[in-house]
């Protein structure tokens, strides 16, 4: 099962380190990362594999959100299907 | 692989443009809960609802968390209670409403619909008792919603029921006078009612429906408006295409959530209702979409055409995105629940007469209209008769949800709170319709050929 993590906000040192540290601790494998600056906002999109997730999804989601708050960014994790259903037929 | 801009588009829709799943509604058949003992019947009703819907709220919240899409309401619709309670010898059905209210509380949903009767051609004993119980039932419960279908294209308009509902609405307003007539906000009078509508207050579980079913209502007026902002000044083909594409995307999300909810609950998937349902939040208004098309204020000349285009394009885009579409499907125009509509009424741009014209081309009817407290029962009946006629003649659903707010006059504003919003009191035509309404009987079903 795959999910998409989005990080939106102001660029700073340690974003990827902070996020990937949480992912490693929860046995989440990173499949792809892309980052861009859209309309002056730093945007990072990560595709991750959560099939070996060692904690509840809700807990991972909370940990990422808290990390986001700590770094002044918005961090969200959502099942990949929501994007696929909207953008792929 | 998904492109970052696509992911950002979805996130922007949810975070900035108020895209949400408006409701997951579980339809539950109560046909096996009838009993000659009213007490036993109510026990069966309570047990069945709390058993089948036990996990509804939790599943909704789980999906919300995992997919990152807000699911605003979790609700229940049941078989019209007139059909279930009729076998008992009880004279007053208020206790049935109280049972529904308790069951809704127990499973944590915010509304339960189905304190309803279908009387387009006439009343049964149970229908009469249920309708007489509506004012007390709605003012003594919090979560129960009621609806009455009193006209259809096949049956015509039951004018006895039209007359009675005027009085019922007045009485419901009177009994909930302390809350501005709030009970009336939970009562819808229909023509050609859909039996699988997930939206309140008109939801009930139709007699042709399965044992238990999941219906989902999507929303997203804000998303449509911001899509249209990007094509300012373009011609109507472009406007229509833009709405279709947006409706498609919104509905795909609804379809995903509906499938997932029905899978997790082990209940069959019913329909996705493709409605653009506004809320009082700024940026979640259907009126503002119409204004984005180039109207200075919703309600001015051109509004009906703009709404017709919007409604049709939403259906065209949405139908392609879901395996099964139903319910009311279209644009809602509830005055008190739409910031743009409220503003248009306040500025004098939008009147009841224009709203009536708008209901000819959109999915519902005169919805959440507050009128002066001294409006007569006959005038309310006549408003219902007009709306029913539009529905019956045009083969479409129409409805009236009207609140004669006790003690209020034109220019006052009545606060209902939450999703129900606040309604400016609108002017009604003060000439009498009394002798017309008091005739009673039935307006026959219309001819369906020679259409002009």
Interface residues (C-beta under 8 A of the other chain):
Chain A: X4 X6 X8 X32 X34 X36 X38 X43 X45 X47 X57 X58 X61 X74 X76 X77 X78 X79 X80 X81 X82 X83 X84 X85 X86 X87 X88
Chain B: X1 X2 X3 X4 X5 X6 X7 X8 X9 X10 X11 X15 X62 X65 X66 X67 X68 X69 X249 X252 X253 X255 X256
